Amino acid sequence: MRKASRLFEIIQIVRLARQPVTAAMMAEQLEVTVRSVYRDIAALQAMRVPIEGGRGIGYILRPGFDLPPLMFSIEEMEAIVLSLALLERTGDSELKQAAKRVSAKIAGAVPPPLRQTFDANALHAWGFAAPSVGAVDLALVRRAIRDEEKLDLSYRDELGRASERLIRPIALIYYAETANIVAWCELRQAIRNFRSDRIEACQATGLRFKGEGDRLRQIWVSGWETTAPAAAG
């Protein structure tokens, strides 16, 4: 186990313990030597993490002290870094800006040993970025999914045929070249996929389908298990 991961685990152990935890107990749980635990606790105390106690009596966190509500292991931090980098490859400008804010907030909240995962700049998502979406605002689509609000689409299929669709959006799939809106199409009375680059206009309707989103997603997932979704509605 790497040192950053051990420091995180020690903080979690003493944070959750209801009584003092000895170095021997932590060493057994972490599968390291007792001497390593003593060194790690000294390092945490030098970072002003208020761990109190001593050899033979155990260690606790000072009463009234709390850690940031989100704490991650080094592997979890690497997963977050890479996930945020992958968002740069989508055409969703609002999500890309949100990713930058999330990165800054996490980097400012985590302890120094974990912050170096952000600073190292060692993980990258390679490949071209999807072009920005023009006619459809994916932020509007995401809100409609959350709020269970129907959308009006002006859509053109792969053969260039135009149609007007009233849909109940239930999911959004991001591909390298475009995004697909998964929705119940009231014209077709079935689940359909609508490519964002074929949408010529998209508007909120104010009409709700409250309580139906989960049921429609179950229908979609059941169909996904037997056949792959079509690329267009």
Secondary structure, 3 states (H helix, E strand, C coil): CCHHHHHHHHHHHHHHCCCCECHHHHHHHHCCCHHHHHHHHHHHHHCCCCEEEECCCEEEECCCCCCCCCCCCHHHHHHHHHHHHHHCCCCCHHHHHHHHHHHHHHHHHCCHHHHHHHHHCCCCCCCCCCCCCCCCCHHHHHHHHHHCEEEEEEEECCCCCEEEEEEEEEEEEECCCCEEEEEEECCCCEEEEEEHHHEEEEEEEEEECCCCHHHHHHHHHHHHHHCCCCCCC
